[in-house]
Amino acid sequence: MPHKIEPARVGAWDAEFLSKDGDDCIVDSVQATSIAASLRPGAGIHRFDSIKVFSEGGRTMSTCKVPTTPSVDAALSLLWSTALSKPGKSVTKFLLPPGDGYIVRSDLMDFSLKLCPAFTTVQGFVQPAQQITGARLAEGEKRPRKLLRSSVGVATVADDADPQAAQNEFQARLSWPWTILTPIKHTRIALIEESRREVFCKEFYTAARAMAISVVILDEPGHWAEDDNGSGAKYREHFVPFVRGGCPVDELPGRIVDTIRGLPYKIDGVMALYDMLMPAVAQAAETLGLPTLGSAAYLASTDKYETRKLAPVSTVMKVESLDDLESQLKTLSQPLQYPLIVKPTRSHAARGVERVNKEEDLREALRNSFACQSQEHDRVGVSFDTSSVIVETYCDGPEVDVNMMLWNGEVLHAEVVDNFQKHGEAVTQSFGSFGSSSPSALPEDEVEMLKRDMADIVRRLGLHSGVIHAEARVHNSAYKISEDKIGVRPRKEPKVGPSGTFLLEVNPRFAGWFEAVLSSYVFGIDYFAGYLMQCIGDEARFRALAHGFGNAPTYHYTWLPQKIETDGSGIMPNELGLEALGIADTYATHRYFWKPGDVVPPRNKRPAPGAGFMMLRSDVSAQDAWRTWAKARQGLEIHLE
């Protein structure tokens, strides 16, 4: 039987109480009330006369005398410190559990309320996998201290926030089912190759820690996570040297199995983040009896030629070599129609993907694609018997990402993200991305079509449960890419025929850091946490995480890579440059490779051409967010000191 996970009823004590149950203050009714702490006249620090609970109209319902020394209760302690640090009225919301259960993730307050301007201080009181008990009050019983002690977290409302807006946000953002009835065990997973840079790993390992998961990293010696005294040690439980050194891909599963069986502790799940390693890791999981979708599903979904078979187009050629291309060209019944796309069958991200506008460029594009694929295989330390490249039809419609969470074929959450024009749209070069926007601005019928069609393809690939990051274009869309190549707008001319989903690729994992984090801000969906639950086969918590926020998105978010104005080296500055451009109020967050004061190396020695990534947002519209993005793209550069 599938787990049935319902949205949480949000219980809180706060400053704006409108009780449906009068003065009874029954916790199960999931209503809120206000708490005020008053200093004893003439008393010193930490001396409080009482904590008062108020009902509608300001009438005192109950008074709880407090001792002359601080209580050890976390909620009371925070209430005291808030009252001392902010004289006058301070609205503080204490989150109450809907009943007995186990915490899905211990950082639920920080995760759910992050970047919400209605709140300042946010703090949780629970530990990973903690069992919690709802406050049990008899009818008519009014014991605020008992309710405070049972609270799981607190948020202080910003002084300039509208009380009702703050209440709505609190209710919506914490309405996901953050408790389950089944006990949660501490588990341990093995991650085969941590290919990300340390600066982009925080959210993944924070989710693991909050969900009582320890991570063991298997990777090459010299990795940033290896040193027990280094900065990467805080993320993992253990680092296991795992030398691949050009290991044939068919030998990799056995090496993974032998390494894991040789560990002195139990492993509950095994995962990979790099597409080309996923089939081998899935095969190892099958041998070890660990949760997996099966190696066949990963073999198909990480092979772009196999996925293309599920969504045929007018031109598709699988090319093994340049000689093979010449042979196939001779057998064609009609000439190739340009433009075309050339891409490796097995690679990662958009590496080796090129648009070809004329036949003269086709062979050079193939050489580049084969070379990129070879470089990727060398980088990951695994050798393949063969490599191939696809030549296929190009679609010029709006490009999107479709991210989803599904279990046993049931789509629990799906979203569409608009991608800005790729570098390769204008000239024959790599299709690296330089920004996207969420939620999608496409017509609702096209958004639903994309979700439906991509879910069907994913199921046919055998990816029935887990996190998916798919890419597609909309053929014959009612919208077109704007003239400035940023965002989309309705076509002026009427379209001919129905819209259609044009598959690009399917990735059985979460999106890149910037887009995965974008989803957590827009929808309250943590794909990092979902992928972890998939790895250990935890259906109950996976389903809970897929609920997200209980309201429609209130902000439109965009991200963009940050440029560095010089090719030389220098010192990373403190100033982001937002004030000068007049976009400081749209800033959401950023993640750079270097901290202020760090020495930035010359361009040819940097991990990427730019400094990192920035996220911006608008509470007005997608178009407003795009205008801000364009202004940042044009004028926001890192000036090294």
Summary of the structure (lengths in Angstrom):
residues: 641
radius of gyration: 27.0
end to end distance: 61.0
largest distance: 96.3
contacts: 2105
relative contact order: 0.09
helix: 31%
strand: 25%
